């Protein structure tokens, strides 16, 4: 039995592994694919919203080993590819014990710790940390006709704008993902953006969850020039095949309906114990990341200590709190 089993080899899991290794604590990271597999599945060329430059670094795992020191990194906002190179190099250079291509399917409480079922057999540890990310289960809007509709897809299924060349695309959503996809499709496809409420921009609200970065100015100009059609506060109320009905009363047909409506938090089943959840679906955790099931911790974006923990710079400092609490328990 190891001291700590970490499910998830993304930023949160890797940083926790780094702290554990520095202090000689026995651990194992289990990753379903390659290191940071969830990031590998994101669309190519995606620009991160958090900057990584000396003095304003919201993206690096540690400031001792910053992302911006990697040659060729795009500044001030790195690309997805930059971040993947960085976390991969971070894991290799620090000799982090990551067992790749090992999917964790469920866990169970056993005397003295936890047993974990994986595609490579059972593992066990005194402490179990779930760092599998909060983007594992796509969230679709509760609109009649969306479910099982072959013309509806989620933002996680979007790969490249050329697949929609000349098509009429309706994007449902008003966040950063909706804005980024609308901008990428602009001029290639006929784009309509439908939102439930008023558009919200970071420059006006200061809220990091609202549209920000280059997306803000680009989207505003695309809308102003009519390249992107905006149905602001005019949400879709019903869908049938390619046809969508809006609250304002209009009915239109599209080739594709794309839902940029975020994700729901989800994690593996835990036998022999109960993890309490909040109204938003995230686990109830202590200030140091421990769930209501003793010995079970949440780390990374799945541990929503506060709203900013949806971003790397939000949960980076909390990973250290998780580490010290586990270390004290050993």
Helices and strands as residue ranges (DSSP letters): E 2-7, H 11-22, E 27-30, H 37-40, E 52-53, E 56-57, G 67-69, H 80-93, E 98-99, E 104-110, E 113-118, E 121-130, E 137-138, E 152-154, G 155-157, G 161-164, E 168-172, H 176-185, E 190-194, H 202-205, H 214-224, E 228-231, E 236-240, E 243-246, E 251-253, E 256-259, E 263-264, E 269-271, E 296-298, G 300-302, G 307-310, H 312-329
